[in-house]
Amino acid sequence: MRYVYEVGVMEDERTMGDVWEWIPADTPPDEGYWEALLRDGENGRAAPAVNQVGLWWGFETSGTPASVRPVVPEDKWREIREAMERGEVIELPVVGCNRGGVLVEWNGLRGFVPASHLVDLTPYMNGDERLNELRSRIGTRLRLKIIELDPEQRRFVLSERATRLDESRRQELLDKLSPGDICQGRVTNLCSFGAFVDLGGVEGLVHVSELSWGRVDHPSDVLKPGQLVEVYVLDVDRQRGRVGLSIKRLQPDPWEFVEERYQVGQIVEGVVTHVADFGAFAQVEEGLEGLIHISELAEGNFLHPRNVVSEGDVVTARVLSIDSERRRMGLSLRQVGGK
């Protein structure tokens, strides 16, 4: 099945041919790749001479034979198709170029951006000027939209120009956003420091500390790409085009009225979330953790808190102290049986 996103003037369908192979990222495409890509030339012009066809920039010779073509996993094509159907703008690195355009990489796959779909590439350049301009983009990152996808032919094509069609809408949305707004968006990317959410043309960042009132080791523990989420707008930097978001601010802060729900001396149940040299932390409710100091873990001598408890253990503890202002709670396992 072939998917096409209509935007502006598309390249002649015959120019692409079989332009996609999943090979190591540092392996230059073979001459057949480029010859098929430019069989009829860009926008119907004559193709480059054969002696120009095999010239690639941005690749080191790796010694990997071009005939090695592992099968592309189906889930990779599914991710690309879903991104295309959502009209998602993705930022990708340029890893190589030839006279007809540039190659970008996404999740180990290569896509092609025709020169006519690059922004600020004037058609009045001569051949050498155009090639130098394309080479200068290797190592940079481009904001792109997927405009053509054909898994059966193992190819996908992207456009930088398509993203500019949305720039006025993006700026309009930025101007409308204000701290305190509640919006719905779709998760586009997860990384160690947070999650990116598309608000309909503007991407915002939910820092990992703003995902939940509880402990989150990695955003993938609570979110997945493509998921619809409700977010709270923390701040808007219109000049830099950045939006700070929060998910946890849409839920009550568990520390806000903690003294109304817990009292010193109360017996509670918790789950051990982290063990350190000085003790262990136990979560008594979502976003509310207390510290069991090493001296309050057990009677007698032991080498390390891990000799008493482990992450995931369900424990019964006595509340020793509550400090909502400093967001601290002291717990004891040792004093559960006593008064």
Secondary structure as GFF3:
##gff-version 3
##sequence-region A 1 339
A	DSSP	beta_strand	3	4	.	.	.	ID=ss1
A	DSSP	three_ten_helix	13	15	.	.	.	ID=ss2
A	DSSP	alpha_helix	31	37	.	.	.	ID=ss3
A	DSSP	three_ten_helix	42	44	.	.	.	ID=ss4
A	DSSP	alpha_helix	50	53	.	.	.	ID=ss5
A	DSSP	alpha_helix	74	85	.	.	.	ID=ss6
A	DSSP	beta_strand	90	98	.	.	.	ID=ss7
A	DSSP	beta_strand	101	106	.	.	.	ID=ss8
A	DSSP	beta_strand	109	114	.	.	.	ID=ss9
A	DSSP	three_ten_helix	115	117	.	.	.	ID=ss10
A	DSSP	alpha_helix	127	136	.	.	.	ID=ss11
A	DSSP	beta_strand	141	150	.	.	.	ID=ss12
A	DSSP	three_ten_helix	151	153	.	.	.	ID=ss13
A	DSSP	beta_strand	155	159	.	.	.	ID=ss14
A	DSSP	alpha_helix	161	164	.	.	.	ID=ss15
A	DSSP	alpha_helix	167	176	.	.	.	ID=ss16
A	DSSP	beta_strand	182	191	.	.	.	ID=ss17
A	DSSP	beta_strand	194	198	.	.	.	ID=ss18
A	DSSP	beta_strand	203	207	.	.	.	ID=ss19
A	DSSP	three_ten_helix	208	210	.	.	.	ID=ss20
A	DSSP	three_ten_helix	219	221	.	.	.	ID=ss21
A	DSSP	beta_strand	228	237	.	.	.	ID=ss22
A	DSSP	beta_strand	242	246	.	.	.	ID=ss23
A	DSSP	three_ten_helix	248	250	.	.	.	ID=ss24
A	DSSP	alpha_helix	258	261	.	.	.	ID=ss25
A	DSSP	beta_strand	267	276	.	.	.	ID=ss26
A	DSSP	beta_strand	279	285	.	.	.	ID=ss27
A	DSSP	beta_strand	288	293	.	.	.	ID=ss28
A	DSSP	three_ten_helix	294	296	.	.	.	ID=ss29
A	DSSP	three_ten_helix	305	307	.	.	.	ID=ss30
A	DSSP	beta_strand	314	323	.	.	.	ID=ss31
A	DSSP	beta_strand	328	332	.	.	.	ID=ss32
###
